[in-house]
Amino acid sequence: MQEWFGRLPGHIGIGNVRYTTSGKCDDTSLLQGTQPVTGKADGIELAVSFNGNIVNTAQLRKEMEQQFPDFMYTCDSDLVCHKLLLELKIGKDLTSAVSACIESLDGAFSVTGITGNGDFFAFKDQHGIKPLCAGHSPDGKTWAFSSETVSLDINGLIRDFELEPGELVTVSESGFKRTQIIKNPRKAFCAFEYAYFARPDSRFDGKYVYEIREEFGRNIVREYPEIVKDADIILSVPETGDDPAMGIHEASGLRWERASRRHRYVTERAFILLNKERYNTIDHKVNILGSKVNGKRVIMTEDSIVRGDTTKIIIKKVRAAGAKKVYMFVTFPRIIGPCFYGIDMATYGQLIGSRHSAEEIAKIIGADAVCYQSIDGLVHATGQTRDQLCLACITGEYPTPLAQKMADEMKQKFLNGYEEKGRIYELDEAST
């Protein structure tokens, strides 16, 4: 990495490893959507790196096509970049341009950017749905933004603060300048970050994510004591099931048997793959050590159940290894609605929890019981309050108005037999 840094000109840089949750999913489109994205107009240059998802895609796309004759849409990152570029083009300063951008975008967006004049900046949507923190080097010569604190840690940087919802931060040689653009915003941080998405060694509000996940496990023991009494061992679905397994072990005294192992070179996330790819990936990704579970009543820990495919295959492997019973302990409550904010589960039809109760899900995936952590337990473990979290996918209550409108309308259509044809927020009929 240091060798590459030495080859790159300049003193400011932004990067991104996010896969797009908008636009087409073929290889060509995914490559075209690689970030950072750039834009240029009337001598103004801009590069933007973005994490999140824009809901009012159709409306913004029409606006950008009218304002920029050469505009090519591949993903929502293009919309964020060109909306900001448009505001700069009409003569607004950076603060005013970012303010207009925040107010016009419905969705989740943590953004870093660079202008052709050398301005280095970052900002968050008015609900702060996605994480974004800032830090500096001990010698005070390097200033950085990162989606998670772990990126600062491994580069020897000191964490300074998490950006507030609706906040713009600019950087100069003397450090950070913070401007609160949206006054008194309603915070709605993504609860799924705690259960699945964030690295366990990252910190939110001073707590390591792994500590919160361990508390998730202790919560489920308290919520399902009778099932705990009937179990012999704990088995985790690696790796996000490992930390709650530790919590269950501490609260119950049951042995956490490390008899489920993940193939370190199979790195795809199963829930974002196509059906055939998903089954093949899961089958190769997790290995069960049969002699350790044979004849046992097993508690299996899992971070969430989205479609149910991953869990179903793993349970089948555990039963084939001789397990007498399989109880699923799931740290994230039952997902009943799509996410519009950057987690790629964007239709009701692909969510097993939108159509089935916990008891029905248990039968479908082959478990003796599915035990979800309660929403109250999840919230308490995070250290946040309920009104500080985005819980939309488990409550149906969305923090942004267009997302709520789309979800309500599409849910009614779905219940009436409508077959969804793609991500809800990308359908013309839903995006107005």
Secondary structure, DSSP 8 states (H G I E B T S, - for coil): -HHHHHHS-SS---------SSS--SHHHHHHT-SSEEEEETTEEEEEEEEEEES-HHHHHHHHHHH-TT---SSHHHHHHHHHHHHHHTT--HHHHHHHHHHH--EEEEEEEEETT--EEEEE-TT--S--EEEE-TTS--EEEESSHHHHHHTT-EEEEE--TTEEEEEETTEEEEEE-SSS----EETHIIIIIS-TT-EETTEEHHHHHHHHHHHHHHH-HHHHHT--EEEE-TTTTHHHHHHHHHHH--EE---EEE-TT----GGGS-HHHHHHHHHHHEEE-HHHHTT-EEEEEES--SSSHHHHHHHHHHHHTT-SEEEEEESS----S--SSSSS---STT-GGGT--HHHHHHHHT-SEEEE--HHHHHHHHTS-GGGEE-HHHHS--SSHHHHHHHHHHHHHHHTT----S-GGG-TTT--
